[in-house]
């Protein structure tokens, strides 16, 4: 990616994709963005130009890189695994019960690898670990497994 200052306007970012498509984004000083897509037969000729407001730009960023703004999503790997933070509600069925009773790994294939409680972290909690409302559970598994874990932990 290359960057070109545009005095009085903002900054232009140019990118050539793996498929040899030329794109540019102009970051205007007022927060707006203009996205330009150039023709394949003439990379200097703009085929499409789209101006986005600042809120539209924020929405596009969320769509392109959802983990960028999601405080719950910790990571995604090429192996298809995700790690998420799931908060246990004070009205959860599991508040005050032991972790083993959730049968989390058996039911979902996802694992609770740590519990954050106040300023303390409990790595690799044992099955007899007693859950409490407000706990943040770090759950790792497939996307489907983590979603199933969230549904189990959200039970009231």
C-alpha positions in Angstrom: 0.0 0.0 0.0 1.2 3.5 -0.8 0.2 6.8 0.8 0.0 10.1 -0.9 -0.8 13.4 1.0 -3.4 15.5 -0.7 -3.0 19.0 0.6 -6.3 20.6 1.7 -8.1 17.3 1.1 -6.6 14.5 3.2 -4.6 11.4 2.3 -4.9 8.9 -0.5 -4.1 5.2 0.1 -3.5 3.1 -3.0 -3.6 -0.7 -3.0 -3.1 -3.3 -5.7 -4.9 -6.6 -4.9 -3.6 -10.1 -5.5 -5.8 -10.1 -8.6 -4.0 -7.0 -9.8 -7.0 -4.7 -9.2 -6.2 -1.1 -8.3 -8.1 0.4 -5.4 -7.7 3.7 -3.6 -9.2 5.2 -0.5 -9.2 9.0 0.1 -9.4 9.8 3.8 -10.9 13.3 3.8 -10.1 15.8 6.5 -13.8 15.9 7.5 -13.8 12.1 8.3 -15.5 11.0 5.1 -13.9 8.5 2.8 -14.0 8.0 -1.0 -13.4 4.5 -2.2 -12.3 4.2 -5.9 -12.0 1.1 -8.0 -10.1 1.4 -11.2 -10.6 -0.4 -14.5 -8.7 -3.6 -15.2 -7.9 -2.6 -18.8 -6.7 0.9 -17.8 -5.5 1.0 -14.1 -5.5 4.8 -14.3 -9.2 5.1 -15.2 -11.6 5.0 -12.3 -14.5 2.6 -12.9 -16.4 3.3 -9.7 -16.2 5.9 -7.0 -18.1 5.7 -3.7 -18.2 8.5 -1.1 -18.9 7.3 2.5 -19.7 9.4 5.5 -17.8 8.9 8.8 -20.5 6.6 10.3 -20.7 4.7 7.0 -16.9 4.3 7.1 -17.1 2.9 10.6 -19.8 0.4 9.6 -17.6 -0.7 6.7 -14.6 -1.2 8.9 -16.8 -3.4 11.2 -17.9 -5.4 8.3 -14.4 -5.9 6.9 -12.7 -6.6 10.2 -15.3 -7.4 12.9 -12.6 -8.5 15.4 -11.2 -4.9 15.1 -14.0 -3.5 17.3 -15.4 -6.6 19.1 -14.2 -6.7 22.7 -15.5 -10.3 23.0 -13.5 -11.8 20.0 -9.9 -12.5 21.0 -8.6 -14.3 18.0 -9.3 -16.5 15.0 -6.9 -18.9 13.5 -6.6 -20.8 10.2 -7.6 -23.9 12.1 -11.1 -22.6 12.5 -10.9 -22.0 16.2 -12.0 -18.8 18.0 -11.6 -17.6 21.6 -14.2 -15.4 23.1 -15.0 -13.7 26.4 -18.4 -14.7 27.7 -19.7 -12.9 30.8 -21.8 -15.0 33.2 -24.9 -13.1 34.3 -25.8 -12.8 37.9 -29.2 -14.4 37.0 -27.6 -17.3 35.1 -28.6 -20.8 36.1 -24.9 -21.5 36.6 -24.3 -18.7 39.1 -23.0 -20.5 42.2 -22.7 -23.9 40.5 -19.5 -25.8 39.7 -18.0 -25.6 36.2 -18.2 -29.4 35.7 -21.9 -29.3 35.9 -22.1 -27.3 32.7 -20.7 -30.4 30.8 -19.3 -27.7 28.4 -16.7 -29.7 26.6 -18.9 -32.8 26.3 -21.9 -30.8 25.0 -20.2 -28.2 22.8 -16.6 -29.3 22.1 -15.6 -25.9 23.5 -13.3 -25.5 26.4 -13.3 -22.9 29.2 -9.5 -22.1 29.5 -9.7 -19.3 32.0 -12.0 -17.4 34.2 -11.5 -13.7 34.9 -13.0 -12.6 38.3 -12.6 -9.0 39.3 -8.8 -8.4 39.0 -7.9 -12.0 39.2 -7.4 -14.6 36.5 -8.0 -18.3 37.1 -6.2 -20.3 34.3 -7.4 -23.8 33.5 -10.3 -23.9 36.1 -11.0 -27.4 37.4 -14.4 -29.0 37.2 -15.0 -28.2 40.9 -14.5 -24.4 40.2 -17.6 -22.5 41.5 -18.9 -20.0 38.9 -20.2 -16.6 40.0 -22.2 -13.8 38.3 -19.9 -11.3 36.7 -17.2 -13.9 35.9 -15.8 -13.6 32.4 -15.1 -17.0 30.9 -12.5 -17.4 28.2 -13.9 -20.1 25.9 -12.1 -21.7 22.9 -13.5 -23.9 20.2 -15.1 -23.8 16.8 -17.4 -20.9 16.1 -20.4 -23.2 16.5 -19.0 -24.7 19.7 -18.4 -21.2 21.2 -21.9 -20.1 20.2 -23.4 -23.2 21.8 -21.3 -22.5 25.0 -22.6 -19.0 25.1 -26.2 -20.3 24.9 -25.6 -22.8 27.7 -23.9 -20.1 29.9 -26.7 -17.7 29.2 -29.4 -20.1 30.5 -31.4 -18.5 33.4 
